[in-house]
Amino acid sequence: MTVTCSCCGVEAEALERAPMPTALGRQVQARVCRGCFKRWQAMQVMLINEHRLNLLDPEARRALEGEMRAFLHLE
């Protein structure tokens, strides 16, 4: 299955399954290609480390979700 990626604008392979069991995860699967999601995963690790995010904190998870939406052009 292919998608026209909201991040890079290219028609490319879609993710095999949603990366999270949420509506946002389904949106990512429907609108983001594998390559851009892989780039996001690398960026996510950098953001978690740079900002020392504690993912048990709901505020940190919301902030990271906002960064993901912006990075993947899902807004």
Secondary structure by P-SEA (a helix, b strand, c coil): ccccccccccccccccccccccaaaaaaaacccaaaaaaaaaaaaaaaaaaccccccaaaaaaaaaaaaaaaccc
